[in-house]
Amino acid sequence: MTQYAGRLRLGVNIDHVATVRNARGGAYPDPVRAAKLAEDAGADGITAHLREDRRHITDPDIERLMDALSVPLNFEMAATDEMQTIALRHKPHAVCIVPEKREERTTEGGLEVANDENRLAHFIAPLREAGCRVSIFIAADKRQIDAAHRIGAQVIELHTGGYCDSFVDGDMDLHRAELEKMREMSAYAHSLGLEVHAGHGLTYETVKPVAAFPEVMELNIGHFLIGEAIFLGLQPAIAEMRRLMDEARA
């Protein structure tokens, strides 16, 4: 494959609006309202991760998002029977299979696909049959990309956490190495016919080099934008990210 189509899409993850709401156990702030504001600000899609422990997004949130959104919902989920049942009931535009541990604060790495191919292939088959676009959240690693391709995923999302964390830590050698690895693996995944997305930890300072990869079709960004919204407002925060992405692609 050599052709790249369309502008770089921005998916806005609204999980941590729900985190703030759940801290008080009430109804506010409303993640569905945040999702609609994100739409108005130029988001091309909304991402929501329904964790097994329901620490932020809840089942009623998914119900309401499916009813309210006019842009696609990217439903992040662990590869469990419970989550598969929920996804098959709602049939969102996309499902992104992610690793999940109860004790982690946030998703710590990519999914181990290569050592679990048979189970994952059977797990995603009904989702594809239901019309969901299946994405696998993985490290920029050839072995994992090959495995994702073999099991029938249509999309991979590259974990950008190491790249972003090394920037914050000031380890610029590692930062550059992580960027180069993602560049190479984006091109490799694209050559297999996989659609390439990326996300985790991206900020205004780190987004442009990744946004410049011609193979990357979508960035999913959440925690940073919700944090910036405290200072700027949600719509201006998203609009600035959109501007930087467009500038990088120009």
N, C-alpha and C positions, 0 to 999 in steps of 0.2 A: 504493500500500500504506500502511496506517495502523496495522496491528496488530503488536505485538511479543510474541513467545512465549518463555516459559521464562526461567530465571535466566541471568545472565551466566556463560558457561563459562570455565574456566581451563585452558589448555593449557600444560603444563610441558615446556620444551625441555631435553633431557638431553645435548646435544652436549658440553658442557664438563666433564662427568664423564669422557667419553671423552678429552677433551684432556689431563686430568690423568693418566689411565691411559697414554696414548700417550707422555707425556713420559719414562716409564721403559721403555716397550716390553713391559710385563707384562700381567697380567690384572686388576689392581686400580687404582682402584676400578671396579666393574662398572656400566656405564650401565643395564643391564637391572634390576639390583637397585635402582638409583636410581628407575627408572620405576615399579617395583612399590611402593616407598615413597611416591612421589608419588601414586599411586592411593589408597593408604591415607590420605594426608593431605588428600584432597579434590580432586585434579586430575580434570578431566573428560575429558582427553585427554593424549596424549604426542606431542611434536613431536621429530623427528630429521631432521637435514639430512645427507644422504649427498653430500658434496662430491666433485668429480671427482678431487681429489688425496688424498682419504681422510684428511684431516688430523685428524679426530676420529672421527666415526661411521664404522664399516666395514661391509662387506657382511654378515659374520657377525652383527654387531649387529642389522641389520635383520631377518635371519632369526629371531633369538632374540626380538626384540620382537614380531614377528608371532605367534610361538608363545605368548609369555608374557602378553601384555596382555589385560585384560578391558575396557579402555576403548579408544576409537578411537586409531589411529596416524595422525598427520598427517606425511606423508612430504615433506619439503622437498627440492627438486631443481632443477637447471638444466634448461633446455629442450634437452637433447641426446638423440641416439638411444640412447646407452648407458643414460641414466637412464630414458628411456621404457620400454626393454626390461625393466629391473629392476622398475619400477613395475607393468608389465603382468604380470610373473611373480608378484608378491606380492599385487597388488590391495588396497592399504591402503584404509582408509575414506576418506581424503582425500589429495590431493597438492597441494602449494603450489609453484607455479612461481616461482623467485626468480632474480635476476641473480647471476652468479658470475664473479669474476676471480681468477686464481691469486695475484696479488700482494697482494690485500686481506687485512686482518686479520679483518674481519667484513663482512657485507653492508652496503654503503655507501649504497645507495639503492634505489628501487623499480625494477621491470622496465620497460623501454621497450617498451610494447605498441603504441602508435599507429603507430610506424614499422615494425612487424614483424607486422602483423595477419594477413596471409595465412599465413605460416609457422606462427604460433602457433595459429591456428584449426585447421590440419591437425594440428598436434602434439597438441593436447588432445583432439581428437575420439575417438581410440581409448581414451584414458583414461576419458572419460565413458561410452563404450560398454561398458567393462569394469566399470562400476559405481563408479568412484572419483569423489568429489566434488572438483571442480577449483577451486582458489583461485589468485588471481594477487596477488603481493606488489607493491604499487604505491605511489607517492606520492599524497598527497591532492590530486589534480589532475583536473579535469573531463575533460580530453582523454584521459587514461589510463583513467579510469573508463568513459567512453563506449566506448573501444576494447575494454576487457575485456568489457563487455557484448556488444558486437558479435561477438566471437570465440566466445562461448558459455560463458564462465566462469560458474559458479554463485555464487562467493564472491570478494570482494576482501579482502585484508588490507592495511590502511593502515600505512605505514612511520611509526612514531612517533619515529624517531631524532632528527630536527631539533628536535622539541618537547622531548625529554629532554636533548639536548646543550645547548640554550640555557639550560635550567634550571641545569645544572652550571656553565656559563660565567657565570651571573649576568646574562644578557641577557634581562631580564624582558619587555621590549617584544616581542622576537622570540618569546619563549616564549608570550606571550598570542596573538600573531598566528598562530603555528603551531597552537595549540589551536583558535582560531576557524576556521581553514581546515579542520582535521580535522572539526570540528563540522558545518560546512556540507557538506563532501563526504560525510560519513556519511549525512546526511539525503538528499543527492542520489542516492547509490548505492542507498539503500534504496528511493527512489521509482522506480527502474528495475527493482526486483525482485531486486537482488543482496543476498545476505547479507553483512553487514559484520563483519569481524574487525579487530584492530589488534595491533601489537606491534613491538618492538625498543627495548631500552634502558629499559623501564619499571621503576620502583623503587617502594618504599613511598611516597616523597615525590611521585611523579608519576602514580601509577596512578589516583587517585580521579577527577580531572576527566575522564579518558577513559572510565573505567568508568561514569560518569554519563550518557554518551550513550545514549539509549534504543535507537538503531538498532544499536549494537554488540552482537553476540551472543557474541563470544569474544575473549579476550586471550591471546596467546601470549608467555610470559615464561620466560627461561632463565638467561642469564649472571648476572643479579643474584641470582636465587634460589640458584644454585650457590655464588656468593660468600658469601651470607648463611649458607648451611649450614655453612661453616667455623666460624662463631661460634655459631650457634643450633642446628644440626642441620637436616637437610633437611626433616623433617616439620613442626617448628615454623615454619621459614621459609616454607613453602608455606601453612601454616594462617594465618599472619598476613596474607599476600597475599590469601588467600580472604576473610578477615574484612574487609579494607579494601574489596575489590570489592563484597562484599555490603552493606557500610555505605553505599557510594556509590550503589548502586542502590536502597536502601531509601528 
